[in-house]
Amino acid sequence: MKKLSSLIVIAGVCLLQACGGGTGNRDSVDSAKTMNANKDTTPRASDNDTHDSSKVATTPVDKETADFAVAAANGGMMEVELGKLAQQNGASQRVKDFGKMMVDDHTKVNDQLKSLASAKNITLPANLGDNAQKHVNDMSKKTGKDFDKAYMSMMVDDHKKDIKDFEKAGKDLKDSDVKNLALQSLPTLQKHLDSAQAIYKMVK
């Protein structure tokens, strides 16, 4: 009976963390959002009172801030993976160099975001969401000039969207720390977009 109970608990944990590749499991982005939504948004100062410590963990941020952090983490991880592919599969040296810049810059922002999320008890996706993973898988099938064209086109579109999302976050988010990270990231994202547009004109 104990063995059966243990198996049930393990199965439940796996479902919560979206482990395994079963079609019934939601992707890591949806799982992270669900876990954040289930947290109490009472400010951490209340943790010092005499309330039951077994209560759901608190997070000092609102849903919009947590959702932005999840989306930014997922997008950042995708940029790193695609940047690695660019260095392997790209034909143009400029594309390869752009890919290296993506890995370096987005790894830095990802690390800052992880640190913030940890301090604020925001759950971030442990790996790429299904949609982001599909982009990586599709791009991994391309090589040479075909890769260069498809990758740089995607980078132009992605960074236009990122800039819009980060500008909105910098304007609307309630949490000042996450808001500041979004604002501080904008010059880097703009630099990426400018480079992507110049390189795309060259390779298309």
BAFI-3210 file (N, C-alpha, C; in Angstrom, 3 decimals, decimal comma, padded with zeros to 6 digits):
// residues 204
n [1|2|3|4|5|6|7|8|9|10|11|12|13|14|15|16|17|18|19|20|21|22|23|24|25|26|27|28|29|30|31|32|33|34|35|36|37|38|39|40|41|42|43|44|45|46|47|48|49|50|51|52|53|54|55|56|57|58|59|60|61|62|63|64|65|66|67|68|69|70|71|72|73|74|75|76|77|78|79|80|81|82|83|84|85|86|87|88|89|90|91|92|93|94|95|96|97|98|99|100|101|102|103|104|105|106|107|108|109|110|111|112|113|114|115|116|117|118|119|120|121|122|123|124|125|126|127|128|129|130|131|132|133|134|135|136|137|138|139|140|141|142|143|144|145|146|147|148|149|150|151|152|153|154|155|156|157|158|159|160|161|162|163|164|165|166|167|168|169|170|171|172|173|174|175|176|177|178|179|180|181|182|183|184|185|186|187|188|189|190|191|192|193|194|195|196|197|198|199|200|201|202|203|204]
n.u [000,826|001,949|003,843|002,242|001,032|003,258|003,914|001,713|002,017|004,465|003,702|001,874|003,529|005,117|003,217|002,556|004,951|005,183|006,596|008,163|006,971|004,325|001,225|-000,822|000,235|000,801|002,774|006,000|005,815|003,061|002,762|004,421|003,067|000,647|001,519|002,430|000,034|-001,305|-000,108|-000,158|-000,619|000,046|002,055|005,496|006,098|004,118|004,770|006,015|004,195|001,901|000,650|-000,346|002,396|002,375|000,871|000,144|002,988|004,041|004,056|005,455|004,554|002,281|-000,098|000,337|003,015|004,319|003,572|004,823|007,509|007,721|007,206|009,323|011,518|011,161|011,330|013,935|015,464|014,928|016,159|018,832|019,225|018,694|020,698|022,950|022,538|022,813|025,534|026,467|025,080|024,904|025,813|026,990|029,531|028,765|026,228|026,849|028,346|026,376|024,720|026,360|026,404|023,734|023,625|025,435|024,380|021,655|021,904|023,001|020,880|018,942|020,046|019,938|017,196|016,476|017,618|016,118|013,564|013,877|014,228|011,731|010,008|008,934|007,911|009,733|009,776|011,278|012,348|012,183|009,037|006,390|005,844|008,081|010,068|009,361|010,017|012,803|013,353|012,448|014,189|016,592|016,696|017,521|020,248|023,252|022,797|019,999|019,383|020,483|018,849|016,235|016,640|017,557|015,380|013,477|014,652|014,438|011,624|011,064|012,501|011,287|008,791|009,600|010,668|008,365|006,864|008,563|008,716|006,062|005,949|007,796|006,382|003,881|004,008|003,644|005,556|008,541|011,205|011,213|010,108|012,158|014,191|013,132|013,128|015,878|016,776|015,979|017,730|019,642|018,043|017,168|019,570|020,062|017,921|018,527|020,942|020,043|018,264|020,014|021,707|019,876|019,072|021,328|021,503|019,121]
n.v [-001,198|001,237|001,494|001,859|004,302|005,972|005,851|007,126|009,720|010,447|010,377|012,463|014,676|014,657|015,315|017,918|019,213|018,958|016,782|014,295|013,242|013,037|013,517|014,490|016,215|019,620|022,223|023,568|026,313|026,837|025,317|026,677|029,122|028,278|027,338|029,733|031,150|029,776|030,525|032,428|035,906|037,564|040,039|039,419|040,248|039,422|036,882|036,645|036,484|034,592|032,735|029,613|027,796|025,920|026,769|027,720|028,825|032,247|034,957|038,053|039,410|040,461|038,908|039,803|040,623|038,219|036,641|038,041|037,635|034,848|034,586|036,120|034,654|032,244|033,163|034,183|031,867|030,525|032,250|031,874|029,140|029,168|030,893|029,353|027,419|029,033|029,542|027,056|026,173|028,281|030,064|032,517|034,548|036,764|036,074|033,952|035,347|037,040|035,146|034,318|036,665|036,700|034,463|035,248|037,760|037,212|035,142|036,495|038,285|036,363|035,158|037,287|037,561|035,076|035,321|037,431|036,264|034,168|035,564|036,661|034,591|033,599|031,216|030,000|028,749|025,563|024,546|024,966|026,163|024,512|025,774|027,438|025,472|024,146|026,043|026,034|023,366|023,315|025,182|023,894|022,063|023,351|024,558|026,373|028,867|028,841|028,555|030,951|032,957|032,286|032,329|034,978|036,452|035,604|036,586|039,345|039,697|038,595|040,292|042,744|042,245|041,600|044,050|045,630|044,243|044,465|047,209|047,768|046,343|047,803|050,087|049,408|047,375|046,474|045,708|047,063|046,148|044,098|045,599|047,514|045,836|045,115|047,631|048,230|046,302|047,077|048,781|046,878|045,017|046,643|047,110|044,516|044,225|046,195|045,177|042,683|043,454|044,691|042,565|040,756|042,033|041,631|038,846|037,898]
n.w [000,000|000,826|-001,156|-003,417|-002,779|-002,836|-005,530|-006,638|-005,625|-006,834|-009,510|-009,521|-008,980|-011,267|-013,211|-012,439|-012,911|-015,576|-016,626|-018,711|-021,999|-022,685|-024,424|-022,929|-021,075|-020,211|-021,752|-020,642|-020,259|-019,863|-017,552|-015,741|-015,598|-014,463|-011,965|-010,855|-010,777|-008,828|-006,530|-003,522|-003,583|-001,535|000,018|000,920|003,490|005,197|005,758|008,143|010,122|012,222|010,652|009,117|008,079|006,121|004,097|000,666|-001,153|-000,990|-003,359|-004,202|-006,423|-009,073|-011,374|-014,063|-014,019|-013,335|-015,547|-017,622|-016,904|-017,225|-020,002|-021,022|-020,126|-021,501|-024,167|-024,119|-023,665|-026,044|-027,906|-027,223|-027,841|-030,601|-031,384|-030,922|-032,868|-035,132|-035,146|-035,799|-038,127|-039,903|-042,942|-043,587|-042,136|-040,713|-039,863|-038,171|-036,254|-035,292|-034,125|-032,006|-030,508|-029,730|-028,027|-025,998|-025,050|-024,434|-022,615|-020,468|-019,761|-019,208|-016,930|-015,112|-014,941|-013,861|-011,325|-010,250|-010,346|-008,559|-006,160|-005,907|-005,836|-008,251|-010,539|-013,203|-016,609|-016,971|-019,243|-022,859|-024,107|-025,942|-028,446|-028,859|-028,905|-031,206|-033,153|-032,879|-033,566|-036,239|-037,408|-037,052|-039,053|-041,260|-043,284|-044,214|-046,753|-046,822|-044,150|-043,130|-044,293|-043,350|-040,571|-040,009|-040,891|-039,053|-036,729|-037,081|-037,005|-034,440|-032,690|-033,120|-032,008|-029,393|-028,491|-028,464|-026,511|-024,261|-023,959|-023,284|-020,873|-019,384|-019,056|-017,949|-015,906|-012,442|-010,571|-009,570|-009,878|-011,862|-013,873|-014,246|-015,190|-017,658|-018,943|-018,912|-020,635|-023,128|-024,827|-025,651|-027,008|-029,084|-030,385|-031,270|-033,073|-034,997|-036,015|-036,965|-038,998|-040,813|-041,511|-042,558|-044,919|-046,383|-046,703|-047,780]
ca.u [000,000|002,869|004,467|001,238|000,888|004,454|003,811|000,698|002,636|005,461|002,961|001,312|004,620|005,499|002,203|002,688|006,164|005,124|007,701|007,804|006,541|002,964|000,420|-001,731|000,924|000,968|004,188|006,627|005,329|001,745|002,958|004,961|001,985|-000,309|002,128|002,421|-001,353|-001,741|000,574|-000,787|000,122|000,264|003,469|006,306|006,158|003,146|005,316|006,540|003,135|001,726|-000,183|000,133|003,523|002,152|000,062|000,798|004,051|003,639|004,872|005,128|004,218|000,963|-000,161|000,945|004,473|004,749|003,400|005,890|008,759|007,658|007,341|010,675|012,445|010,977|011,893|015,384|016,037|014,838|017,193|020,122|019,285|018,792|022,028|023,896|022,323|023,357|026,991|026,742|024,430|024,929|026,832|027,663|030,217|027,964|025,145|027,474|028,693|025,102|024,304|027,190|025,908|022,465|023,936|026,070|023,502|020,439|022,296|023,169|019,546|018,290|020,600|019,382|015,786|016,430|017,932|014,932|012,466|014,164|013,991|010,311|009,254|008,242|008,334|010,028|009,814|012,573|012,826|011,389|007,646|006,198|005,923|009,486|010,821|009,046|010,838|014,183|013,395|012,314|015,399|017,719|016,681|018,053|021,685|023,783|022,073|018,599|019,338|020,760|017,669|015,125|017,013|017,594|013,994|012,852|015,238|013,832|010,247|011,102|012,968|010,244|007,787|010,215|010,769|007,003|006,482|009,390|008,286|004,789|006,275|008,466|005,382|002,682|004,164|003,588|006,776|009,580|012,431|010,999|009,903|013,482|014,919|012,571|013,610|017,326|017,028|015,540|018,817|020,243|017,094|017,183|020,833|019,846|017,030|019,276|021,887|019,272|017,742|021,142|022,198|018,829|019,160|022,501|021,399|017,833]
ca.v [000,000|002,377|001,590|002,417|005,714|006,667|005,957|008,143|011,022|010,708|010,671|013,798|015,646|014,686|016,050|019,338|019,755|018,660|015,901|013,322|013,837|012,639|014,562|015,038|017,205|020,939|022,553|024,153|027,687|026,742|024,789|027,759|030,084|027,672|027,326|031,108|031,535|029,094|031,095|033,568|037,127|038,386|040,445|038,537|040,724|038,670|035,554|036,657|036,342|033,244|031,911|028,257|027,820|024,929|027,420|027,881|029,827|033,566|035,671|039,468|040,041|040,226|037,965|040,382|040,591|036,816|036,184|038,652|036,952|033,525|034,769|036,611|033,533|031,317|033,803|034,268|030,526|030,230|033,029|031,225|027,897|029,531|031,478|028,221|026,839|029,958|029,358|025,743|025,938|029,460|030,123|033,806|034,819|037,761|035,333|033,224|036,332|037,474|034,048|034,382|037,808|036,277|033,563|036,016|038,792|036,651|034,382|037,494|038,719|035,195|034,983|038,359|037,234|033,947|035,841|038,180|035,318|033,438|036,473|036,991|033,331|033,400|029,997|030,173|027,450|024,877|024,350|025,679|025,812|023,731|026,618|027,835|024,277|023,862|026,970|025,535|022,121|023,664|025,868|022,945|021,285|024,193|024,816|027,263|030,096|028,689|028,855|032,378|033,737|031,991|032,736|036,431|036,914|035,332|037,486|040,671|039,637|038,340|041,444|043,778|041,857|041,718|045,472|046,068|043,622|044,997|048,609|047,700|045,923|048,924|051,132|048,959|046,435|047,055|045,403|047,988|045,439|043,453|046,734|048,073|044,879|045,261|048,897|048,130|045,372|047,659|049,167|045,658|044,478|047,536|046,821|043,241|044,449|046,942|044,231|041,666|044,052|044,904|041,257|040,150|042,657|041,072|037,407|037,472]
ca.w [000,000|000,858|-002,476|-004,316|-002,428|-003,330|-006,984|-006,931|-005,330|-007,887|-010,744|-009,372|-009,111|-012,685|-013,955|-012,097|-013,515|-017,015|-016,993|-019,734|-023,265|-023,019|-025,037|-021,931|-020,270|-020,796|-021,897|-019,465|-020,092|-019,229|-016,201|-014,917|-015,379|-013,534|-010,635|-010,354|-010,507|-007,610|-005,370|-002,872|-003,930|-000,342|000,124|001,752|004,873|005,983|006,076|009,505|011,114|012,774|009,773|008,845|007,135|005,064|003,074|-000,631|-001,086|-001,456|-004,332|-004,042|-007,706|-009,638|-012,506|-015,269|-013,853|-013,406|-016,931|-018,423|-016,562|-017,858|-021,460|-021,295|-019,908|-022,618|-025,354|-023,956|-023,879|-027,474|-028,600|-026,959|-028,626|-032,021|-031,569|-031,027|-034,201|-036,125|-035,185|-036,400|-039,427|-040,758|-044,004|-043,490|-040,876|-039,990|-039,212|-037,069|-035,225|-034,704|-033,252|-030,782|-029,743|-029,130|-026,909|-024,920|-024,482|-023,847|-021,419|-019,409|-019,328|-018,603|-015,576|-014,289|-014,744|-012,918|-009,999|-009,819|-010,146|-007,329|-005,040|-005,831|-005,857|-009,532|-011,224|-014,629|-017,312|-016,866|-020,614|-023,861|-024,349|-027,171|-029,635|-029,020|-029,277|-032,620|-033,944|-032,835|-034,346|-037,662|-037,845|-037,014|-040,300|-042,334|-043,258|-045,239|-047,108|-046,422|-042,716|-042,940|-044,677|-042,432|-039,217|-039,885|-041,013|-037,763|-035,732|-037,282|-036,487|-033,002|-031,922|-033,195|-031,013|-028,069|-028,130|-028,140|-025,239|-023,178|-023,765|-022,548|-019,507|-018,742|-018,811|-017,242|-014,792|-011,095|-009,833|-010,053|-010,248|-013,163|-014,778|-014,544|-016,026|-019,008|-019,494|-019,109|-021,741|-024,404|-025,742|-026,209|-027,989|-030,251|-031,077|-031,954|-034,213|-036,022|-036,634|-037,686|-040,234|-041,739|-041,992|-043,390|-046,251|-047,062|-046,988|-048,372]
c.u [000,865|003,490|003,516|001,063|002,053|004,386|002,814|001,271|003,615|004,769|002,375|002,351|005,031|004,499|002,319|003,874|006,241|006,282|007,226|007,265|005,131|002,139|-000,541|-001,079|001,008|002,446|004,690|006,166|003,972|001,865|003,459|003,874|000,973|000,243|002,150|001,011|-001,860|-001,056|-000,224|000,032|000,260|001,733|004,214|006,359|005,222|003,650|005,786|005,454|002,942|000,849|000,470|001,211|003,351|001,304|000,846|001,806|003,592|004,573|004,488|004,737|002,825|001,054|000,542|002,474|005,000|004,655|004,486|007,210|008,833|007,897|008,757|011,705|012,372|011,596|013,407|016,074|016,017|015,921|018,572|020,271|019,433|020,151|023,100|023,784|022,940|024,867|027,369|026,283|024,510|026,036|027,659|028,334|029,444|026,800|025,696|027,811|027,439|024,600|025,069|026,722|024,597|022,708|024,474|025,082|022,274|020,740|022,426|021,815|018,803|018,756|020,059|017,920|015,623|016,658|016,742|013,781|012,642|013,849|012,505|009,400|008,366|008,790|008,530|010,024|011,220|013,179|011,883|009,939|007,522|006,400|007,364|010,338|010,594|009,877|012,285|014,318|013,340|013,603|016,591|017,806|017,276|019,559|022,051|022,936|020,597|018,431|019,489|019,511|016,530|015,419|016,961|016,198|013,264|013,361|014,685|012,435|010,225|011,479|012,020|009,181|008,345|010,255|009,398|006,582|007,260|009,052|006,998|005,039|006,915|007,512|004,322|002,895|004,194|004,885|007,943|010,848|012,323|010,799|011,255|014,304|014,445|013,113|015,106|017,680|016,744|016,683|019,491|019,339|017,067|018,448|020,710|018,990|017,763|020,243|021,150|018,757|018,846|021,617|021,164|018,833|020,295|022,269|020,122|017,906]
c.v [001,256|002,609|002,243|003,911|006,531|006,885|007,036|009,539|011,404|011,087|012,073|014,878|015,788|015,484|017,545|019,976|019,501|017,792|014,908|014,008|013,470|013,793|015,185|016,112|018,541|021,277|023,330|025,587|027,684|026,259|025,879|028,783|029,564|027,688|028,724|031,556|030,928|029,605|032,273|034,815|038,088|038,781|039,600|038,967|039,932|037,286|035,481|036,481|034,879|032,355|030,554|028,274|026,814|025,503|027,535|029,021|031,168|034,081|037,143|040,162|039,653|039,305|038,516|040,332|039,172|036,295|036,764|037,931|035,576|033,637|035,215|035,495|032,544|031,882|033,882|032,931|030,159|030,971|032,401|029,965|028,180|030,149|030,413|027,569|027,705|029,784|028,041|025,667|027,111|029,398|031,396|033,977|035,836|037,099|034,575|034,171|036,857|036,415|034,049|035,528|037,453|035,405|034,365|036,968|038,206|035,759|035,332|037,947|037,572|034,985|036,044|038,068|036,084|034,420|036,611|037,239|034,540|034,294|036,731|035,762|033,195|032,121|030,294|028,806|026,852|024,624|025,053|025,208|025,136|024,568|027,032|026,652|023,914|024,773|026,472|024,279|022,402|024,287|024,908|022,101|022,068|024,387|025,840|028,496|030,036|029,025|030,356|033,226|033,539|032,509|034,255|037,048|036,752|036,292|038,906|040,688|039,496|039,590|042,643|043,509|042,032|043,168|046,007|045,538|044,218|046,467|048,655|047,325|047,068|050,050|050,668|048,092|047,145|046,822|046,221|047,271|044,791|044,528|047,314|047,148|044,985|046,523|048,842|047,227|045,985|048,098|047,971|045,061|045,328|047,315|045,516|043,433|045,167|046,019|043,213|042,215|044,251|043,597|040,605|040,727|042,036|039,621|037,007|037,389]
c.w [000,000|-000,505|-003,469|-004,060|-002,956|-004,833|-007,388|-006,716|-006,427|-009,190|-010,695|-009,548|-010,571|-013,512|-013,698|-012,792|-015,013|-017,441|-018,032|-020,976|-023,645|-023,546|-024,037|-021,092|-020,984|-020,888|-020,685|-019,201|-019,391|-017,784|-015,257|-014,599|-014,362|-012,114|-010,030|-009,971|-009,206|-006,350|-004,822|-003,189|-002,748|-000,270|001,137|003,212|005,772|006,360|007,518|010,556|011,486|011,905|009,528|007,767|006,000|003,928|001,770|-000,546|-001,637|-002,531|-004,264|-005,347|-008,174|-010,855|-013,746|-015,203|-013,981|-014,843|-017,844|-018,174|-017,224|-019,367|-021,822|-021,134|-021,069|-023,899|-025,296|-024,194|-025,358|-028,249|-028,415|-027,810|-030,120|-032,330|-031,698|-032,408|-035,286|-036,263|-035,869|-037,855|-040,396|-041,803|-043,871|-042,126|-040,046|-039,256|-038,006|-035,911|-034,521|-033,724|-031,940|-029,890|-029,040|-027,899|-025,730|-024,242|-023,799|-022,642|-020,231|-018,860|-018,654|-017,167|-014,621|-013,952|-013,755|-011,488|-009,419|-009,481|-008,850|-006,104|-004,823|-005,887|-007,096|-010,154|-012,704|-015,308|-017,245|-018,238|-021,581|-023,911|-025,706|-028,439|-029,921|-029,470|-030,739|-033,537|-034,022|-033,698|-035,846|-038,197|-037,907|-038,289|-041,474|-042,163|-044,327|-045,481|-046,738|-044,943|-042,490|-043,187|-043,675|-041,021|-039,069|-040,048|-039,686|-036,693|-035,855|-036,660|-034,969|-032,210|-032,020|-032,123|-029,598|-027,604|-027,714|-026,762|-024,060|-022,909|-022,948|-021,090|-018,728|-018,381|-017,814|-016,000|-013,444|-010,319|-010,399|-010,516|-011,619|-014,240|-015,207|-015,429|-017,473|-019,675|-019,806|-020,292|-023,106|-025,325|-026,408|-027,279|-029,255|-031,074|-031,870|-033,205|-035,343|-036,772|-037,491|-039,018|-041,269|-042,342|-042,905|-044,802|-047,075|-047,509|-047,721|-049,906]
res [m|k|k|l|s|s|l|i|v|i|a|g|v|c|l|l|q|a|c|g|g|g|t|g|n|r|d|s|v|d|s|a|k|t|m|n|a|n|k|d|t|t|p|r|a|s|d|n|d|t|h|d|s|s|k|v|a|t|t|p|v|d|k|e|t|a|d|f|a|v|a|a|a|n|g|g|m|m|e|v|e|l|g|k|l|a|q|q|n|g|a|s|q|r|v|k|d|f|g|k|m|m|v|d|d|h|t|k|v|n|d|q|l|k|s|l|a|s|a|k|n|i|t|l|p|a|n|l|g|d|n|a|q|k|h|v|n|d|m|s|k|k|t|g|k|d|f|d|k|a|y|m|s|m|m|v|d|d|h|k|k|d|i|k|d|f|e|k|a|g|k|d|l|k|d|s|d|v|k|n|l|a|l|q|s|l|p|t|l|q|k|h|l|d|s|a|q|a|i|y|k|m|v|k]
***
